[in-house]
Amino acid sequence: MYSVDILLPTARFAFWVDGGRVEVVPEHRSPEAYVLYEELAAERQVVGMTTFPNTLLLRGPKTILVDPGIHLQNQPVVKALAAHGLGVDDLDFIALTHAHLDHAGACADVPGPVVVHELELDDPDRPMVAGLLPRERLRLLSGDEGELEPGITWARTPGHTEGSVCYKVETDRGLVVLTGDTIGPQREDYERVAAGVGAGPDPVLAASWRAIASWHAALLVPGHVPPFAPGS
């Protein structure tokens, strides 16, 4: 059995530039701030956004950090580990749901091997993280499913990227599934497909959503959406 703790919760920081001034949207929750970002992008010329994922700590037979986050989170991740009584050397390894920079950037300050699916090596964004994740640092997953460690299995769920994976973690609360960006930036489209009342925006992604729904998890933890219980 493992415990799943959120070290750093997801957040979004949307901003726009007007007359030489930077204005920041006061709403930082995700996905609420994403809605405001889309509204800003439709109304204003210079708009930007920084987003942090849910960074997770798994504790059980192994101690595992999942999706450390963007490079701006390097020291916050280290300090959050310290608040849990851990140093970076206490981690057995890092596991990525996928290898985009906003999930892998904070690997810079966390040594140790990094688990990721081998298809992420062919992702168009690979050059952005290649320096952080050289081949010799990687523990590569291959195929469509397998065991990460006893009590944790993984399944490839393409749609966001070809090598996106979900980690299925056995906890005392039941099955907790870490979905990364396979679900998001909002949960409503996923929930419609999971309920069988929608086709989804993309057939590959919809197939991954149906697979996730079939696992009957007690809790889903997406990359940029707060954890939620299916049907809640």
C-alpha positions in Angstrom: 0.0 0.0 0.0 1.1 3.5 -0.7 0.0 7.0 0.5 -0.4 9.8 -2.1 0.3 13.3 -0.9 0.1 16.5 -3.0 3.4 18.3 -2.3 2.5 21.3 -4.5 -1.0 21.8 -5.8 -1.7 22.8 -9.3 -1.9 26.6 -10.1 -2.1 28.9 -13.1 -0.8 32.4 -13.4 -2.3 34.3 -16.3 -1.2 37.8 -17.2 -1.4 40.5 -19.9 0.7 43.5 -20.9 -1.0 46.8 -21.5 0.8 50.2 -21.9 4.1 48.8 -20.6 2.4 47.4 -17.4 2.0 43.8 -16.5 -1.3 42.9 -15.0 -1.9 39.5 -13.3 -5.2 37.7 -13.1 -5.9 37.4 -9.3 -7.5 33.9 -9.8 -4.7 31.3 -9.5 -6.7 28.1 -9.1 -6.7 25.6 -11.9 -8.8 25.2 -14.0 -10.7 28.4 -13.1 -7.7 30.6 -14.2 -7.5 28.7 -17.5 -11.0 29.9 -18.3 -10.0 33.5 -17.6 -6.8 33.0 -19.7 -8.9 32.0 -22.7 -11.1 35.0 -22.2 -8.1 37.3 -22.0 -6.5 35.7 -25.1 -9.7 36.5 -27.1 -9.8 40.1 -25.9 -6.2 41.3 -25.6 -3.1 41.2 -27.8 -0.3 40.3 -25.3 -1.4 37.5 -23.0 0.6 34.8 -21.3 0.3 32.0 -18.7 2.5 30.0 -16.4 1.1 26.8 -15.0 2.2 24.3 -12.3 1.0 20.7 -12.2 0.0 18.7 -9.1 3.4 17.5 -7.8 2.9 14.2 -5.9 4.7 12.2 -3.3 4.1 8.5 -3.1 5.3 6.8 0.2 5.3 3.1 0.8 7.8 0.4 0.0 9.5 3.1 -2.2 9.5 6.8 -1.9 8.6 8.3 -5.3 8.2 11.9 -6.6 5.7 12.2 -9.5 5.8 15.2 -11.9 8.2 17.6 -10.1 6.8 20.5 -12.2 8.2 23.5 -14.0 11.7 24.7 -13.3 10.4 27.6 -11.2 9.4 24.9 -8.7 12.9 23.6 -8.1 13.3 25.0 -4.6 9.6 24.8 -3.6 9.8 21.0 -4.3 12.9 20.6 -2.2 11.3 22.6 0.7 8.1 20.7 0.4 10.0 17.4 0.7 11.7 18.8 3.8 8.3 19.7 5.3 7.6 15.9 5.0 10.8 15.0 6.7 12.6 14.1 3.5 15.6 15.2 1.5 16.1 14.7 -2.2 18.4 11.8 -1.5 15.6 10.0 0.2 13.7 9.6 -3.1 14.1 6.2 -4.8 13.2 7.8 -8.2 11.1 10.3 -10.0 8.1 9.2 -12.2 6.8 11.4 -15.0 3.3 11.0 -16.5 4.9 12.6 -19.6 8.0 14.6 -20.3 6.8 18.1 -21.0 8.8 20.9 -19.4 6.0 22.0 -17.0 6.1 18.5 -15.5 9.9 17.7 -15.8 11.6 21.1 -15.3 12.1 20.8 -11.6 14.0 17.5 -12.1 17.0 19.9 -12.2 17.3 20.0 -8.4 16.2 16.5 -7.7 18.9 13.9 -8.5 18.2 10.2 -9.2 16.7 8.1 -12.0 13.6 9.3 -13.9 10.9 6.9 -15.1 9.2 7.9 -18.4 7.7 6.0 -21.3 10.2 5.5 -24.2 7.8 7.2 -26.7 8.4 10.5 -24.9 11.9 10.4 -26.5 10.2 11.1 -29.8 7.9 13.9 -28.6 8.4 17.2 -30.5 9.1 18.9 -27.1 11.9 16.5 -26.3 14.7 19.1 -27.0 13.3 21.3 -24.2 14.0 18.7 -21.5 16.9 16.8 -23.1 19.5 18.5 -20.9 17.5 17.7 -17.8 16.8 14.1 -18.8 19.8 12.6 -20.6 19.3 9.0 -21.7 21.6 7.7 -18.9 19.3 9.1 -16.3 16.2 7.5 -17.6 14.4 4.3 -16.7 12.3 3.7 -19.8 8.8 2.1 -19.8 7.8 0.3 -23.0 4.6 -1.2 -24.3 1.1 -0.4 -23.1 1.1 -1.4 -19.5 3.1 -2.9 -16.7 4.2 -2.8 -13.1 6.2 0.1 -11.8 6.6 -1.3 -8.4 4.5 -3.8 -6.3 1.4 -1.8 -5.5 1.8 0.6 -8.5 1.0 -0.3 -12.1 1.0 1.9 -15.2 -0.9 2.1 -18.4 -0.1 4.1 -21.6 -3.0 6.6 -22.2 -2.1 8.5 -25.4 -3.9 11.7 -26.4 -1.9 14.5 -24.8 1.3 12.8 -25.9 2.0 9.4 -27.4 3.9 8.4 -24.3 1.6 9.7 -21.6 1.0 7.2 -18.9 -1.3 6.9 -15.9 0.0 5.5 -12.6 -2.5 3.3 -10.7 -1.6 3.3 -7.0 -3.1 1.0 -4.4 -3.9 2.9 -1.2 -5.9 2.3 1.9 -8.6 4.6 0.3 -8.8 2.4 -2.7 -7.3 2.9 -6.2 -5.8 6.3 -6.9 -5.0 7.1 -10.5 -2.5 9.7 -11.4 -3.5 10.8 -14.9 -1.2 13.6 -15.8 -2.5 15.8 -18.6 -4.5 12.9 -20.1 -7.4 14.6 -18.2 -7.5 18.4 -18.6 -7.3 21.3 -18.7 -10.8 20.9 -17.3 -12.6 17.7 -16.2 -16.0 18.2 -17.9 -15.2 16.6 -21.3 -13.7 13.6 -19.6 -16.7 13.2 -17.4 -19.1 13.3 -20.4 -17.1 10.6 -22.2 -16.7 8.5 -19.0 -20.5 8.6 -18.6 -21.1 7.6 -22.2 -22.8 10.8 -23.2 -20.1 12.3 -25.4 -17.6 11.4 -28.1 -14.8 13.7 -26.9 -12.7 16.1 -28.9 -10.3 13.4 -30.2 -10.9 9.7 -30.7 -7.5 8.7 -29.3 -8.0 10.8 -26.2 -11.6 9.6 -25.8 -10.3 6.0 -25.9 -7.9 6.8 -23.1 -10.7 8.4 -21.1 -12.8 5.3 -21.4 -9.9 3.2 -20.2 -9.5 5.4 -17.2 -13.2 5.2 -16.4 -13.1 1.4 -16.6 -10.6 1.2 -13.7 -13.3 2.5 -11.3 -10.8 4.5 -9.3 -11.6 6.0 -5.9 -9.8 9.1 -6.8 -8.4 10.7 -10.0 -5.4 13.1 -9.8 -5.0 15.0 -13.1 -2.0 17.2 -13.9 -3.8 20.6 -13.8 -7.1 19.8 -12.2 -7.6 19.3 -8.4 -8.1 15.6 -7.4 -11.7 14.4 -7.7 -13.7 11.3 -7.1 -15.5 10.0 -10.2 -19.1 10.9 -10.0 -18.6 13.6 -7.4 
